[in-house]
Amino acid sequence: MVTFLNQDGSVREHRAFAEGWLDAETNEYLGRPVDVSMLRDGSLLVLDDHAGALYRICYGERR
């Protein structure tokens, strides 16, 4: 989740940041993110030990 704040520090909005690890129809987990690390370029590495995957989340243009 990402929380956006107003100028006075009060909460304006909550929004999902990264999702897709839960099947909405069956309510079964498709993954289990367990660790996050930030790289120098600002992107995030997310380790999923259920799927055995490492995801890179970045902003801007795809590289």
PyMOL Python script that loads the backbone (N, CA, C, O; Angstrom):
from pymol import cmd

cmd.read_pdbstr("""\
ATOM      1  N   MET A   1       0.831  -1.174   0.000  1.00  0.00           N
ATOM      2  CA  MET A   1       0.000   0.000   0.000  1.00  0.00           C
ATOM      3  C   MET A   1       0.881   1.245   0.000  1.00  0.00           C
ATOM      4  O   MET A   1       1.980   1.256   0.555  1.00  0.00           O
ATOM      5  N   VAL A   2       0.373   2.272  -0.628  1.00  0.00           N
ATOM      6  CA  VAL A   2       1.003   3.583  -0.623  1.00  0.00           C
ATOM      7  C   VAL A   2       0.004   4.536   0.007  1.00  0.00           C
ATOM      8  O   VAL A   2      -1.182   4.505  -0.321  1.00  0.00           O
ATOM      9  N   THR A   3       0.471   5.370   0.898  1.00  0.00           N
ATOM     10  CA  THR A   3      -0.386   6.360   1.528  1.00  0.00           C
ATOM     11  C   THR A   3       0.035   7.743   1.052  1.00  0.00           C
ATOM     12  O   THR A   3       1.191   8.136   1.212  1.00  0.00           O
ATOM     13  N   PHE A   4      -0.890   8.467   0.478  1.00  0.00           N
ATOM     14  CA  PHE A   4      -0.653   9.828   0.018  1.00  0.00           C
ATOM     15  C   PHE A   4      -1.152  10.779   1.094  1.00  0.00           C
ATOM     16  O   PHE A   4      -2.227  10.584   1.660  1.00  0.00           O
ATOM     17  N   LEU A   5      -0.361  11.813   1.369  1.00  0.00           N
ATOM     18  CA  LEU A   5      -0.686  12.749   2.438  1.00  0.00           C
ATOM     19  C   LEU A   5      -1.041  14.124   1.882  1.00  0.00           C
ATOM     20  O   LEU A   5      -0.587  14.518   0.807  1.00  0.00           O
ATOM     21  N   ASN A   6      -1.852  14.829   2.630  1.00  0.00           N
ATOM     22  CA  ASN A   6      -2.141  16.232   2.348  1.00  0.00           C
ATOM     23  C   ASN A   6      -0.988  17.071   2.889  1.00  0.00           C
ATOM     24  O   ASN A   6      -0.124  16.557   3.598  1.00  0.00           O
ATOM     25  N   GLN A   7      -0.974  18.359   2.555  1.00  0.00           N
ATOM     26  CA  GLN A   7       0.078  19.261   3.020  1.00  0.00           C
ATOM     27  C   GLN A   7       0.186  19.285   4.540  1.00  0.00           C
ATOM     28  O   GLN A   7       1.276  19.450   5.088  1.00  0.00           O
ATOM     29  N   ASP A   8      -0.962  19.119   5.225  1.00  0.00           N
ATOM     30  CA  ASP A   8      -0.956  19.184   6.689  1.00  0.00           C
ATOM     31  C   ASP A   8      -0.574  17.860   7.344  1.00  0.00           C
ATOM     32  O   ASP A   8      -0.550  17.760   8.571  1.00  0.00           O
ATOM     33  N   GLY A   9      -0.276  16.850   6.538  1.00  0.00           N
ATOM     34  CA  GLY A   9       0.136  15.553   7.067  1.00  0.00           C
ATOM     35  C   GLY A   9      -0.994  14.561   7.251  1.00  0.00           C
ATOM     36  O   GLY A   9      -0.738  13.405   7.587  1.00  0.00           O
ATOM     37  N   SER A  10      -2.224  14.968   7.043  1.00  0.00           N
ATOM     38  CA  SER A  10      -3.348  14.043   7.155  1.00  0.00           C
ATOM     39  C   SER A  10      -3.408  13.147   5.918  1.00  0.00           C
ATOM     40  O   SER A  10      -2.885  13.498   4.860  1.00  0.00           O
ATOM     41  N   VAL A  11      -4.044  12.001   6.062  1.00  0.00           N
ATOM     42  CA  VAL A  11      -4.118  11.020   4.972  1.00  0.00           C
ATOM     43  C   VAL A  11      -5.120  11.472   3.924  1.00  0.00           C
ATOM     44  O   VAL A  11      -6.268  11.783   4.238  1.00  0.00           O
ATOM     45  N   ARG A  12      -4.668  11.503   2.665  1.00  0.00           N
ATOM     46  CA  ARG A  12      -5.544  11.840   1.550  1.00  0.00           C
ATOM     47  C   ARG A  12      -6.104  10.578   0.902  1.00  0.00           C
ATOM     48  O   ARG A  12      -7.285  10.518   0.558  1.00  0.00           O
ATOM     49  N   GLU A  13      -5.231   9.551   0.737  1.00  0.00           N
ATOM     50  CA  GLU A  13      -5.654   8.375  -0.017  1.00  0.00           C
ATOM     51  C   GLU A  13      -4.702   7.211   0.229  1.00  0.00           C
ATOM     52  O   GLU A  13      -3.501   7.404   0.412  1.00  0.00           O
ATOM     53  N   HIS A  14      -5.254   6.002   0.230  1.00  0.00           N
ATOM     54  CA  HIS A  14      -4.464   4.767   0.236  1.00  0.00           C
ATOM     55  C   HIS A  14      -4.656   4.111  -1.132  1.00  0.00           C
ATOM     56  O   HIS A  14      -5.764   4.084  -1.668  1.00  0.00           O
ATOM     57  N   ARG A  15      -3.569   3.586  -1.686  1.00  0.00           N
ATOM     58  CA  ARG A  15      -3.657   2.921  -2.981  1.00  0.00           C
ATOM     59  C   ARG A  15      -2.726   1.713  -3.000  1.00  0.00           C
ATOM     60  O   ARG A  15      -1.645   1.745  -2.413  1.00  0.00           O
ATOM     61  N   ALA A  16      -3.147   0.658  -3.672  1.00  0.00           N
ATOM     62  CA  ALA A  16      -2.292  -0.522  -3.813  1.00  0.00           C
ATOM     63  C   ALA A  16      -1.056  -0.149  -4.613  1.00  0.00           C
ATOM     64  O   ALA A  16      -1.156   0.520  -5.641  1.00  0.00           O
ATOM     65  N   PHE A  17       0.104  -0.577  -4.147  1.00  0.00           N
ATOM     66  CA  PHE A  17       1.367  -0.293  -4.829  1.00  0.00           C
ATOM     67  C   PHE A  17       1.773  -1.458  -5.726  1.00  0.00           C
ATOM     68  O   PHE A  17       2.124  -1.261  -6.889  1.00  0.00           O
ATOM     69  N   ALA A  18       1.724  -2.637  -5.196  1.00  0.00           N
ATOM     70  CA  ALA A  18       2.052  -3.853  -5.953  1.00  0.00           C
ATOM     71  C   ALA A  18       1.043  -4.913  -5.541  1.00  0.00           C
ATOM     72  O   ALA A  18       0.811  -5.137  -4.352  1.00  0.00           O
ATOM     73  N   GLU A  19       0.457  -5.551  -6.514  1.00  0.00           N
ATOM     74  CA  GLU A  19      -0.556  -6.553  -6.210  1.00  0.00           C
ATOM     75  C   GLU A  19      -0.500  -7.671  -7.234  1.00  0.00           C
ATOM     76  O   GLU A  19       0.275  -7.610  -8.188  1.00  0.00           O
ATOM     77  N   GLY A  20      -1.308  -8.674  -7.038  1.00  0.00           N
ATOM     78  CA  GLY A  20      -1.363  -9.785  -7.975  1.00  0.00           C
ATOM     79  C   GLY A  20      -0.923 -11.106  -7.367  1.00  0.00           C
ATOM     80  O   GLY A  20      -0.818 -12.111  -8.070  1.00  0.00           O
ATOM     81  N   TRP A  21      -0.667 -11.111  -6.072  1.00  0.00           N
ATOM     82  CA  TRP A  21      -0.239 -12.342  -5.411  1.00  0.00           C
ATOM     83  C   TRP A  21      -1.401 -13.127  -4.814  1.00  0.00           C
ATOM     84  O   TRP A  21      -1.191 -14.142  -4.151  1.00  0.00           O
ATOM     85  N   LEU A  22      -2.625 -12.662  -5.048  1.00  0.00           N
ATOM     86  CA  LEU A  22      -3.799 -13.362  -4.526  1.00  0.00           C
ATOM     87  C   LEU A  22      -4.809 -13.519  -5.648  1.00  0.00           C
ATOM     88  O   LEU A  22      -5.175 -12.542  -6.301  1.00  0.00           O
ATOM     89  N   ASP A  23      -5.261 -14.753  -5.875  1.00  0.00           N
ATOM     90  CA  ASP A  23      -6.295 -15.013  -6.865  1.00  0.00           C
ATOM     91  C   ASP A  23      -7.635 -14.610  -6.253  1.00  0.00           C
ATOM     92  O   ASP A  23      -8.089 -15.238  -5.296  1.00  0.00           O
ATOM     93  N   ALA A  24      -8.266 -13.581  -6.789  1.00  0.00           N
ATOM     94  CA  ALA A  24      -9.503 -13.043  -6.214  1.00  0.00           C
ATOM     95  C   ALA A  24     -10.656 -14.046  -6.279  1.00  0.00           C
ATOM     96  O   ALA A  24     -11.528 -14.034  -5.411  1.00  0.00           O
ATOM     97  N   GLU A  25     -10.672 -14.908  -7.288  1.00  0.00           N
ATOM     98  CA  GLU A  25     -11.761 -15.872  -7.435  1.00  0.00           C
ATOM     99  C   GLU A  25     -11.647 -17.029  -6.456  1.00  0.00           C
ATOM    100  O   GLU A  25     -12.643 -17.419  -5.847  1.00  0.00           O
ATOM    101  N   THR A  26     -10.455 -17.583  -6.294  1.00  0.00           N
ATOM    102  CA  THR A  26     -10.272 -18.754  -5.432  1.00  0.00           C
ATOM    103  C   THR A  26      -9.756 -18.380  -4.046  1.00  0.00           C
ATOM    104  O   THR A  26      -9.763 -19.209  -3.136  1.00  0.00           O
ATOM    105  N   ASN A  27      -9.308 -17.136  -3.881  1.00  0.00           N
ATOM    106  CA  ASN A  27      -8.723 -16.653  -2.631  1.00  0.00           C
ATOM    107  C   ASN A  27      -7.459 -17.434  -2.262  1.00  0.00           C
ATOM    108  O   ASN A  27      -7.111 -17.543  -1.086  1.00  0.00           O
ATOM    109  N   GLU A  28      -6.770 -17.978  -3.282  1.00  0.00           N
ATOM    110  CA  GLU A  28      -5.523 -18.706  -3.069  1.00  0.00           C
ATOM    111  C   GLU A  28      -4.341 -17.803  -3.394  1.00  0.00           C
ATOM    112  O   GLU A  28      -4.406 -16.964  -4.292  1.00  0.00           O
ATOM    113  N   TYR A  29      -3.265 -17.993  -2.647  1.00  0.00           N
ATOM    114  CA  TYR A  29      -2.052 -17.212  -2.877  1.00  0.00           C
ATOM    115  C   TYR A  29      -1.307 -17.730  -4.089  1.00  0.00           C
ATOM    116  O   TYR A  29      -1.108 -18.936  -4.239  1.00  0.00           O
ATOM    117  N   LEU A  30      -0.892 -16.812  -4.959  1.00  0.00           N
ATOM    118  CA  LEU A  30      -0.091 -17.153  -6.131  1.00  0.00           C
ATOM    119  C   LEU A  30       1.377 -16.857  -5.869  1.00  0.00           C
ATOM    120  O   LEU A  30       2.254 -17.270  -6.628  1.00  0.00           O
ATOM    121  N   GLY A  31       1.624 -16.152  -4.806  1.00  0.00           N
ATOM    122  CA  GLY A  31       2.977 -15.782  -4.437  1.00  0.00           C
ATOM    123  C   GLY A  31       3.003 -15.309  -2.996  1.00  0.00           C
ATOM    124  O   GLY A  31       1.962 -15.142  -2.359  1.00  0.00           O
ATOM    125  N   ARG A  32       4.214 -15.095  -2.493  1.00  0.00           N
ATOM    126  CA  ARG A  32       4.362 -14.621  -1.122  1.00  0.00           C
ATOM    127  C   ARG A  32       5.599 -13.731  -1.058  1.00  0.00           C
ATOM    128  O   ARG A  32       6.708 -14.215  -0.831  1.00  0.00           O
ATOM    129  N   PRO A  33       5.401 -12.415  -1.261  1.00  0.00           N
ATOM    130  CA  PRO A  33       6.549 -11.508  -1.174  1.00  0.00           C
ATOM    131  C   PRO A  33       7.067 -11.455   0.255  1.00  0.00           C
ATOM    132  O   PRO A  33       6.307 -11.223   1.194  1.00  0.00           O
ATOM    133  N   VAL A  34       8.370 -11.673   0.411  1.00  0.00           N
ATOM    134  CA  VAL A  34       8.933 -11.766   1.764  1.00  0.00           C
ATOM    135  C   VAL A  34      10.051 -10.773   2.050  1.00  0.00           C
ATOM    136  O   VAL A  34      10.396 -10.558   3.212  1.00  0.00           O
ATOM    137  N   ASP A  35      10.627 -10.162   1.013  1.00  0.00           N
ATOM    138  CA  ASP A  35      11.723  -9.236   1.257  1.00  0.00           C
ATOM    139  C   ASP A  35      11.752  -8.187   0.156  1.00  0.00           C
ATOM    140  O   ASP A  35      11.406  -8.467  -0.992  1.00  0.00           O
ATOM    141  N   VAL A  36      12.163  -6.985   0.512  1.00  0.00           N
ATOM    142  CA  VAL A  36      12.255  -5.877  -0.437  1.00  0.00           C
ATOM    143  C   VAL A  36      13.607  -5.200  -0.264  1.00  0.00           C
ATOM    144  O   VAL A  36      14.079  -5.009   0.856  1.00  0.00           O
ATOM    145  N   SER A  37      14.223  -4.841  -1.384  1.00  0.00           N
ATOM    146  CA  SER A  37      15.493  -4.125  -1.338  1.00  0.00           C
ATOM    147  C   SER A  37      15.470  -3.044  -2.411  1.00  0.00           C
ATOM    148  O   SER A  37      14.968  -3.272  -3.512  1.00  0.00           O
ATOM    149  N   MET A  38      16.013  -1.862  -2.094  1.00  0.00           N
ATOM    150  CA  MET A  38      16.047  -0.768  -3.057  1.00  0.00           C
ATOM    151  C   MET A  38      17.410  -0.725  -3.745  1.00  0.00           C
ATOM    152  O   MET A  38      18.451  -0.835  -3.097  1.00  0.00           O
ATOM    153  N   LEU A  39      17.385  -0.565  -5.063  1.00  0.00           N
ATOM    154  CA  LEU A  39      18.608  -0.418  -5.841  1.00  0.00           C
ATOM    155  C   LEU A  39      18.961   1.064  -5.975  1.00  0.00           C
ATOM    156  O   LEU A  39      18.142   1.931  -5.670  1.00  0.00           O
ATOM    157  N   ARG A  40      20.169   1.347  -6.426  1.00  0.00           N
ATOM    158  CA  ARG A  40      20.636   2.735  -6.560  1.00  0.00           C
ATOM    159  C   ARG A  40      19.774   3.573  -7.493  1.00  0.00           C
ATOM    160  O   ARG A  40      19.658   4.785  -7.306  1.00  0.00           O
ATOM    161  N   ASP A  41      19.168   2.944  -8.494  1.00  0.00           N
ATOM    162  CA  ASP A  41      18.338   3.695  -9.450  1.00  0.00           C
ATOM    163  C   ASP A  41      16.928   3.959  -8.924  1.00  0.00           C
ATOM    164  O   ASP A  41      16.105   4.548  -9.625  1.00  0.00           O
ATOM    165  N   GLY A  42      16.647   3.529  -7.698  1.00  0.00           N
ATOM    166  CA  GLY A  42      15.340   3.759  -7.087  1.00  0.00           C
ATOM    167  C   GLY A  42      14.357   2.631  -7.288  1.00  0.00           C
ATOM    168  O   GLY A  42      13.270   2.651  -6.710  1.00  0.00           O
ATOM    169  N   SER A  43      14.712   1.645  -8.098  1.00  0.00           N
ATOM    170  CA  SER A  43      13.812   0.511  -8.295  1.00  0.00           C
ATOM    171  C   SER A  43      13.864  -0.413  -7.077  1.00  0.00           C
ATOM    172  O   SER A  43      14.797  -0.355  -6.277  1.00  0.00           O
ATOM    173  N   LEU A  44      12.858  -1.251  -6.956  1.00  0.00           N
ATOM    174  CA  LEU A  44      12.758  -2.178  -5.832  1.00  0.00           C
ATOM    175  C   LEU A  44      12.870  -3.611  -6.326  1.00  0.00           C
ATOM    176  O   LEU A  44      12.325  -3.959  -7.373  1.00  0.00           O
ATOM    177  N   LEU A  45      13.571  -4.431  -5.575  1.00  0.00           N
ATOM    178  CA  LEU A  45      13.588  -5.872  -5.814  1.00  0.00           C
ATOM    179  C   LEU A  45      12.684  -6.505  -4.768  1.00  0.00           C
ATOM    180  O   LEU A  45      12.809  -6.225  -3.576  1.00  0.00           O
ATOM    181  N   VAL A  46      11.775  -7.360  -5.219  1.00  0.00           N
ATOM    182  CA  VAL A  46      10.846  -8.043  -4.322  1.00  0.00           C
ATOM    183  C   VAL A  46      11.067  -9.540  -4.479  1.00  0.00           C
ATOM    184  O   VAL A  46      10.947 -10.080  -5.579  1.00  0.00           O
ATOM    185  N   LEU A  47      11.385 -10.198  -3.392  1.00  0.00           N
ATOM    186  CA  LEU A  47      11.613 -11.640  -3.394  1.00  0.00           C
ATOM    187  C   LEU A  47      10.312 -12.355  -3.053  1.00  0.00           C
ATOM    188  O   LEU A  47       9.670 -12.051  -2.048  1.00  0.00           O
ATOM    189  N   ASP A  48       9.930 -13.312  -3.905  1.00  0.00           N
ATOM    190  CA  ASP A  48       8.714 -14.106  -3.719  1.00  0.00           C
ATOM    191  C   ASP A  48       9.136 -15.548  -3.467  1.00  0.00           C
ATOM    192  O   ASP A  48       9.538 -16.247  -4.398  1.00  0.00           O
ATOM    193  N   ASP A  49       9.050 -15.996  -2.225  1.00  0.00           N
ATOM    194  CA  ASP A  49       9.545 -17.348  -1.930  1.00  0.00           C
ATOM    195  C   ASP A  49       8.513 -18.434  -2.215  1.00  0.00           C
ATOM    196  O   ASP A  49       8.845 -19.617  -2.152  1.00  0.00           O
ATOM    197  N   HIS A  50       7.281 -18.068  -2.524  1.00  0.00           N
ATOM    198  CA  HIS A  50       6.279 -19.071  -2.915  1.00  0.00           C
ATOM    199  C   HIS A  50       6.477 -19.455  -4.384  1.00  0.00           C
ATOM    200  O   HIS A  50       6.455 -20.635  -4.734  1.00  0.00           O
ATOM    201  N   ALA A  51       6.668 -18.454  -5.231  1.00  0.00           N
ATOM    202  CA  ALA A  51       6.837 -18.698  -6.670  1.00  0.00           C
ATOM    203  C   ALA A  51       8.303 -18.883  -7.047  1.00  0.00           C
ATOM    204  O   ALA A  51       8.610 -19.261  -8.178  1.00  0.00           O
ATOM    205  N   GLY A  52       9.206 -18.620  -6.108  1.00  0.00           N
ATOM    206  CA  GLY A  52      10.627 -18.726  -6.414  1.00  0.00           C
ATOM    207  C   GLY A  52      11.061 -17.676  -7.421  1.00  0.00           C
ATOM    208  O   GLY A  52      11.861 -17.949  -8.316  1.00  0.00           O
ATOM    209  N   ALA A  53      10.521 -16.464  -7.264  1.00  0.00           N
ATOM    210  CA  ALA A  53      10.783 -15.410  -8.242  1.00  0.00           C
ATOM    211  C   ALA A  53      11.360 -14.172  -7.565  1.00  0.00           C
ATOM    212  O   ALA A  53      11.200 -13.962  -6.362  1.00  0.00           O
ATOM    213  N   LEU A  54      12.032 -13.366  -8.370  1.00  0.00           N
ATOM    214  CA  LEU A  54      12.545 -12.075  -7.947  1.00  0.00           C
ATOM    215  C   LEU A  54      11.992 -11.053  -8.930  1.00  0.00           C
ATOM    216  O   LEU A  54      12.258 -11.135 -10.129  1.00  0.00           O
ATOM    217  N   TYR A  55      11.223 -10.088  -8.428  1.00  0.00           N
ATOM    218  CA  TYR A  55      10.607  -9.076  -9.275  1.00  0.00           C
ATOM    219  C   TYR A  55      11.340  -7.753  -9.099  1.00  0.00           C
ATOM    220  O   TYR A  55      11.795  -7.426  -8.003  1.00  0.00           O
ATOM    221  N   ARG A  56      11.449  -6.998 -10.184  1.00  0.00           N
ATOM    222  CA  ARG A  56      12.013  -5.650 -10.126  1.00  0.00           C
ATOM    223  C   ARG A  56      10.893  -4.677 -10.449  1.00  0.00           C
ATOM    224  O   ARG A  56      10.272  -4.766 -11.509  1.00  0.00           O
ATOM    225  N   ILE A  57      10.636  -3.756  -9.549  1.00  0.00           N
ATOM    226  CA  ILE A  57       9.600  -2.748  -9.737  1.00  0.00           C
ATOM    227  C   ILE A  57      10.301  -1.417  -9.960  1.00  0.00           C
ATOM    228  O   ILE A  57      11.116  -0.991  -9.142  1.00  0.00           O
ATOM    229  N   CYS A  58       9.976  -0.759 -11.082  1.00  0.00           N
ATOM    230  CA  CYS A  58      10.616   0.525 -11.380  1.00  0.00           C
ATOM    231  C   CYS A  58       9.565   1.491 -11.900  1.00  0.00           C
ATOM    232  O   CYS A  58       8.431   1.109 -12.191  1.00  0.00           O
ATOM    233  N   TYR A  59       9.960   2.728 -12.009  1.00  0.00           N
ATOM    234  CA  TYR A  59       9.073   3.773 -12.512  1.00  0.00           C
ATOM    235  C   TYR A  59       9.675   4.334 -13.788  1.00  0.00           C
ATOM    236  O   TYR A  59      10.859   4.149 -14.068  1.00  0.00           O
ATOM    237  N   GLY A  60       8.855   5.013 -14.546  1.00  0.00           N
ATOM    238  CA  GLY A  60       9.337   5.613 -15.785  1.00  0.00           C
ATOM    239  C   GLY A  60       9.361   4.606 -16.921  1.00  0.00           C
ATOM    240  O   GLY A  60       8.584   3.652 -16.946  1.00  0.00           O
ATOM    241  N   GLU A  61      10.272   4.837 -17.861  1.00  0.00           N
ATOM    242  CA  GLU A  61      10.378   3.965 -19.030  1.00  0.00           C
ATOM    243  C   GLU A  61      10.892   2.593 -18.645  1.00  0.00           C
ATOM    244  O   GLU A  61      11.672   2.434 -17.706  1.00  0.00           O
ATOM    245  N   ARG A  62      10.435   1.614 -19.392  1.00  0.00           N
ATOM    246  CA  ARG A  62      10.890   0.244 -19.192  1.00  0.00           C
ATOM    247  C   ARG A  62      12.278   0.083 -19.766  1.00  0.00           C
ATOM    248  O   ARG A  62      12.556   0.562 -20.866  1.00  0.00           O
ATOM    249  N   ARG A  63      13.161  -0.591 -19.028  1.00  0.00           N
ATOM    250  CA  ARG A  63      14.539  -0.777 -19.507  1.00  0.00           C
ATOM    251  C   ARG A  63      14.826  -2.214 -19.773  1.00  0.00           C
ATOM    252  O   ARG A  63      15.936  -2.556 -20.182  1.00  0.00           O
TER     253      ARG A  63
END
""", "prot")
cmd.dss("prot")
cmd.show_as("cartoon", "prot")
cmd.util.cbc("prot")
cmd.orient("prot")
